[in-house]
Amino acid sequence: MEMARLSPEVIAVRNSRDPNGPALIYTRAEIEALVLGAKDGDFDEFLQ
């Protein structure tokens, strides 16, 4: 996964194995929620 800041409030995310593929665009708040959720263990069920 690759992330790039497009502006202070917009982040693009794409598959680093397919750099010519599409990028998903998220707000800073959405990325922050994802990171904080990962830290809190909200996605641990996917690892079992």
Order of alpha helices (4+ residues) and beta strands (2+ residues): beta-beta-beta-alpha
